[in-house]
Amino acid sequence: MPGPGAPDDAGARRAIRPVVCYPPEGLPAVDMAALRAARRIARKAGRILVPPREGRCFRVPAGHFFRISCPEGTQVGDLDLWNGADLSEHFHSGKTRALHGTHLSTGARLWSAFPHLRPLATITEDTLAWYGTDAHGCRVHDVIGTRCDPYTNRLLAGADYHRCCHSNLTRALAAETGLPLPEAERHIHDVLNVFMCTGFSPEGRYIMKASPARAGDHIEFFAEIDLLGALSACPGGDCASEHSSDAATCHPLLVEIFAPAARPAGWRTPPVNAYDRSHGA
């Protein structure tokens, strides 16, 4: 029986089969074998330790790899990426989500915003790939949440909190580029929530639970272009109950950069999107 206000054909309308908006078969192929071969002959070229409740920037040349790991214990991180020479080309979490899904793992790519729309990085290794989808519908490494921020905290809690990921990333980018804080803040965008375990409730609300990451877990990326990255060690720690907190147990995150002895066979930096930008005018 239709509910109050529902049309007689409500059931038929709901029964229409969905389709995938962006079939993955149309995406450029990723030669994982070539990437892994290059990674095997890579040497460590740098490391950046991100303290708990802080953010740090790092740079990765095109053709290099970078790894984000939990060196001491479970810790969620918020990752933002830009073209190392042009902050207007930045990570586009919404389009990445549309192309690869709500959670990312090995083989997925992080795409840049319009008008560039090209891969910034490709995920080449993920020690939490085994997690899959749990009984609550949650998965790891999401592009759903935007990042914890002081504005929402002020709205919901009525207090200012300055160690949230948005502010951590803002301070880090300002320190790296010399930009004033208000200008740096304009370049902070939605993130990849590294190690965060999230999903949606039956009512469609964004939910989180304790991250399954443990000391030694990592996710690794291949830099498709020269990258500037910023990573925040979330003040929520494992995000078991809250994500803007001075009470949660937090640990550092480690970024390591690896330089291969030779670039992957057949690889070249992807060009910007070929759309002519005429928009039908």
C-alpha positions in Angstrom: 0.0 0.0 0.0 1.3 3.5 -0.8 2.1 5.7 2.2 0.4 9.1 2.9 0.7 11.3 -0.1 2.4 8.6 -2.2 1.1 8.1 -5.7 -0.5 4.8 -6.8 2.6 3.8 -8.7 5.1 4.6 -5.9 6.3 1.1 -5.8 6.9 0.9 -9.5 8.9 4.2 -9.4 11.1 2.9 -6.5 11.6 -0.4 -8.3 13.4 1.2 -11.3 16.9 -0.3 -11.6 19.8 2.2 -11.1 22.7 2.6 -13.4 26.3 3.6 -12.7 26.7 7.3 -13.5 30.3 7.1 -14.7 31.1 3.5 -15.9 34.8 2.8 -14.9 35.5 1.2 -18.2 35.7 4.7 -19.7 38.6 5.8 -17.4 42.2 5.8 -18.7 43.8 2.5 -17.9 46.4 2.3 -15.0 49.4 0.1 -15.6 49.8 -1.2 -12.0 52.5 -3.7 -13.1 54.7 -0.8 -14.4 54.1 1.2 -11.2 54.9 -1.7 -8.9 58.1 -2.4 -10.9 59.2 1.2 -10.5 58.4 1.1 -6.8 60.6 -1.9 -6.3 63.7 0.0 -7.4 62.8 3.2 -5.5 64.9 4.6 -2.7 63.7 6.8 0.2 64.2 10.4 -0.6 62.5 12.2 2.3 60.3 12.0 5.3 57.9 14.3 7.2 56.5 13.5 10.6 53.1 15.1 11.2 52.6 15.7 15.0 49.2 14.9 16.6 46.6 17.6 16.1 48.9 19.4 13.6 49.3 19.7 9.9 52.4 19.6 7.7 53.1 20.2 4.0 55.3 18.1 1.7 56.3 18.1 -1.9 56.5 15.1 -4.3 58.0 15.3 -7.8 56.1 13.7 -10.6 57.1 10.1 -11.0 57.8 9.6 -7.3 55.9 7.7 -4.7 54.7 8.8 -1.3 53.5 6.7 1.6 51.3 7.8 4.6 51.6 5.5 7.6 50.7 5.2 11.2 54.1 4.8 12.9 52.9 4.6 16.5 49.2 3.8 16.6 45.8 4.3 15.1 45.4 7.7 13.6 43.1 9.3 11.0 44.5 11.9 8.6 43.1 14.5 6.2 45.0 14.8 2.9 44.8 17.7 0.5 46.8 17.9 -2.8 47.7 20.7 -5.3 49.7 21.1 -8.4 53.1 22.0 -6.9 53.4 25.0 -9.2 49.7 26.2 -9.3 47.4 26.1 -6.3 44.4 26.7 -8.6 44.8 23.0 -9.6 43.7 21.1 -6.5 42.2 17.8 -5.5 38.5 17.5 -6.4 37.0 15.0 -3.9 33.5 15.2 -5.4 34.6 14.2 -8.9 37.0 11.6 -7.5 34.0 10.2 -5.6 31.8 10.2 -8.7 34.5 8.3 -10.7 35.7 5.8 -8.1 33.2 5.6 -5.3 32.8 6.9 -1.8 36.0 5.1 -0.5 39.3 4.6 -2.3 41.9 1.9 -2.4 44.5 0.4 -4.7 44.1 1.5 -8.3 41.9 4.5 -7.7 43.1 7.9 -8.6 42.8 11.4 -7.1 41.6 13.8 -9.7 42.1 17.6 -9.9 39.4 20.2 -10.2 38.0 21.8 -13.3 39.2 22.9 -15.8 42.2 20.6 -15.4 40.5 17.3 -14.5 43.4 15.0 -14.6 44.9 12.5 -12.2 47.1 14.0 -9.5 48.0 10.7 -7.9 47.3 7.0 -8.1 46.9 4.7 -5.1 49.4 1.9 -5.5 49.3 0.1 -2.2 46.8 -0.1 0.7 47.4 -2.3 3.7 43.7 -1.9 4.7 42.3 -3.1 1.4 41.3 -6.3 3.2 38.7 -4.4 5.3 36.1 -4.1 2.5 32.6 -3.2 3.7 31.6 -4.1 7.2 28.3 -5.0 8.8 27.5 -1.3 9.3 28.2 -0.5 5.7 31.4 1.3 6.6 34.6 1.3 4.6 38.1 2.9 4.9 39.7 6.0 3.2 36.6 8.1 2.3 35.9 11.1 0.0 32.6 11.8 1.7 33.5 14.0 4.7 34.8 17.4 4.0 37.3 17.7 7.0 36.5 18.8 10.6 36.5 22.6 10.7 36.1 25.4 13.2 33.0 26.8 11.5 30.9 23.7 11.9 32.3 23.3 15.4 31.2 26.8 16.3 27.8 26.1 14.8 27.2 22.8 16.7 29.2 23.3 19.9 29.1 27.0 20.3 32.9 27.2 20.8 36.0 27.9 18.9 38.4 25.0 18.3 41.7 25.7 16.4 43.2 22.2 16.1 40.6 20.8 13.6 41.9 19.6 10.3 40.7 22.6 8.3 42.8 24.9 10.5 45.7 22.5 10.7 45.8 22.4 6.9 45.5 26.2 6.7 48.4 26.8 9.0 50.5 24.3 7.2 49.8 25.8 3.7 50.5 29.3 5.0 53.8 28.1 6.5 54.8 26.4 3.3 53.9 29.1 0.9 54.3 32.3 2.9 50.6 33.2 2.2 48.7 35.1 4.9 46.3 32.8 6.8 43.1 34.2 5.1 44.6 33.7 1.6 45.9 30.3 2.4 42.5 29.3 3.8 40.9 30.0 0.4 43.0 27.2 -1.1 42.0 24.5 1.4 39.5 22.0 -0.2 37.7 18.8 0.6 40.1 16.0 1.4 40.8 12.3 1.3 40.1 11.0 4.8 43.0 8.6 5.1 42.4 5.6 7.5 39.0 7.0 8.5 36.2 4.3 8.6 32.9 5.8 7.5 29.6 5.2 5.8 25.9 6.2 5.9 23.2 5.3 8.4 19.9 3.8 7.1 18.6 7.4 7.3 21.4 8.6 5.1 23.5 10.4 7.7 27.3 10.4 7.5 28.6 8.0 10.2 32.1 7.0 11.5 33.6 4.4 13.7 37.0 3.6 15.1 39.6 3.2 12.4 40.9 -0.4 11.8 44.4 1.0 11.2 47.2 -0.1 13.5 50.8 0.9 13.9 52.5 0.0 10.6 49.5 0.3 8.3 50.0 2.5 5.3 48.6 3.8 2.0 50.9 4.6 -0.8 50.5 6.9 -3.9 52.2 7.6 -7.2 52.6 11.2 -8.0 51.3 11.8 -11.6 52.4 15.5 -11.5 54.6 17.6 -9.3 52.6 17.7 -6.1 52.3 19.9 -3.0 50.5 17.9 -0.3 49.2 18.9 3.1 48.3 16.3 5.8 46.6 16.8 9.1 46.7 14.3 12.0 43.1 14.6 13.0 42.3 15.7 16.6 39.8 12.9 16.7 42.6 10.3 16.7 40.9 7.1 15.5 37.6 9.0 15.2 35.8 6.4 17.3 33.4 9.0 18.8 34.4 12.6 17.9 36.7 14.4 15.5 37.4 17.8 17.1 38.7 16.9 20.5 41.5 17.5 23.0 40.5 14.4 24.9 40.9 11.7 22.1 44.1 9.7 22.0 46.1 10.9 19.0 49.3 9.8 17.3 51.6 11.2 14.6 51.4 10.4 10.9 54.4 9.8 8.8 54.9 10.8 5.1 57.8 9.1 3.3 58.8 10.0 -0.3 60.4 7.4 -2.6 62.4 8.2 -5.8 62.5 5.4 -8.4 65.7 4.7 -10.2 63.7 4.8 -13.4 60.2 6.1 -14.2 57.5 3.5 -14.9 57.6 2.0 -18.4 55.3 4.0 -20.7 54.3 6.6 -18.1 54.2 10.3 -18.7 52.6 13.2 -16.8 49.0 13.3 -17.8 48.0 16.4 -19.8 45.2 18.7 -18.6 41.7 17.9 -19.8 41.3 18.4 -23.5 37.8 20.1 -23.3 38.0 23.4 -25.4 36.1 25.4 -22.7 33.8 27.0 -25.3 30.7 25.9 -23.3 28.6 26.0 -26.4 28.9 29.8 -26.8 
